[in-house]
């Protein structure tokens, strides 16, 4: 009898014997990374916004929080509607259940962020309607929805073509949305931190960064496992589609950079941001076992290894004060 494969239709319920213990280890690591929005201190941020932020930086911040307002909700919807039903291993579904919780936590974090940064109800309403009224954000949302819709009607992955559709959706959300759109947004946050601004936002982003890194690692492990079990799925057409997808994602996020940096922010330029996005895209391709496309290097010194030390100190304080400890290393080279 042939052993079941990860994308075989059905709902396996048996955790013993465990077929994919790595997914269970990822679930347990995510549990150890537990945090709450109430731990994030925005008190210094409000003073920064009143007294230390100029018009160009304010435009950057407002565009950033407008993207954050709905970004994680899109990811969560895709997880529930298109991913959970097809990854057929209970230990993997444990992780996906935890990821859904973390996406909800991110939504709460960004809701709190918007309420703090945009006290005027009209400004908050505009931020939440960004998909309709801000073209650069609408372009990113349309990219997400197109890949969500591509698998919306799949109920069982019976054919190689259907499995490739599913894999492309997974690549889109892991490599492009979480691994490019959100990591591009994190660069703006850490740029502001390098200027001594918005430490509450940066502190919360440290937690979100760890969550997103775990989500990507899980998705890439699913893809690696499927590739091992069904190598015929990874034909030249699929690989070419992945490269085209990442090229489009870089274009979408570069258009957002043109908008975000339109006021002229010292130390950041749309050209440098595009180079950074190409660097990220190469990182994602390498994680997928594909050749790099752009050959770009990281242009931002504020994203260098000093972030590792600051983040290590941040988590050291957290572990000393709470029972839930965070373990493991943060591989900034791999993510940024």
DAUR-V273417 format. One record per run of one state. SS is the DSSP state (h for helix, s for strand, l for the rest). FROM is the first residue (numbers start at 0). LEN is the number of residues. If there is no record, write none. Layout:
ss:SS from:FROM len:LEN
ss:SS from:FROM len:LEN
This chain:
ss:l from:0 len:20
ss:h from:20 len:12
ss:l from:32 len:4
ss:h from:36 len:3
ss:l from:39 len:3
ss:h from:42 len:9
ss:l from:51 len:3
ss:h from:54 len:29
ss:l from:83 len:6
ss:h from:89 len:28
ss:l from:117 len:3
ss:h from:120 len:8
ss:l from:128 len:1
ss:h from:129 len:4
ss:l from:133 len:1
ss:h from:134 len:15
ss:l from:149 len:10
ss:h from:159 len:35
ss:l from:194 len:4
ss:h from:198 len:31
ss:l from:229 len:1
ss:h from:230 len:3
ss:l from:233 len:2
ss:h from:235 len:25
ss:l from:260 len:9
ss:h from:269 len:18
ss:l from:287 len:13
ss:h from:300 len:3
ss:l from:303 len:2
ss:h from:305 len:16
ss:l from:321 len:10
ss:h from:331 len:4
ss:l from:335 len:1
